[in-house]
Every structure is written in C-alpha cells, then in structure tokens.
Amino acid sequence: MDAKLLKKVQASKPASAGVIKTWARASQISPEMVGYSFGVHNGKTHVEITVSEEMVGHRLGEFSPTKKFIRHGGKMQKELESKRQASEIAAAKSAKESPAKAPAKKK
C-alpha cells in the first residue's frame, strides 16, 4: 500500500473524509480502507470508488477502467442492428393497425 495513501486514511474518519484522490492504482486495498471513498485516476479523470469488504485484497486500479469499450462489428454490425430495428418497427405498426378484438358478451 502507498505510504501517503495510508497516512491519509489513518488521519481521517470514513464519514468525514469525503473523496480521497489518488494516483496510486497499484495500491492494495486493506481492511482499514473499508468505508472510505477514493477517487482513483484512470489517466483522464478520477473515478469515485467506495470500498466495501469484498474489495479487500484487490488493487485500486481494478475498479477504475482505463479504456472505454465502444463495440465490435463495424459495418456488418450496423446492418444487423438496422434490420433488427426495422423489424421491431414493422411489428409495432402491425400491432397498432389491427388491435385484438374483444369477444362478444353473451346475454
């Protein structure tokens, strides 16, 4: 664990600490850190993380992703999505045009 980060954690209480900003992504989460909120730097911004008991033993950087996943596929994926959207629109229009008729009431 980073010495500066440990000093900040020991000097404050979880309720009054606010967000503790850190660039030490390789720091291992210890039991003393449970309940604190950390702002872990991902290369661009600080991602806010509230430490829970399940996180003990992991690294801070695991909870602050550095890459943004867009999606796979390119041109083929766009064509598939447009076909799927067109079929959903057609199904909605057909359902709107011919509403289900209620059975006639018997006297």
Secondary structure, DSSP 8 states (H G I E B T S, - for coil): --HHHHHHHHHS-TTT--EEEE--TT-B--GGGTT-EEEEE-SSSEEEEE--GGGTTSBGGGGS-SS----S-THHHHHHHHHHHHHHHHHHHHHHHS---------
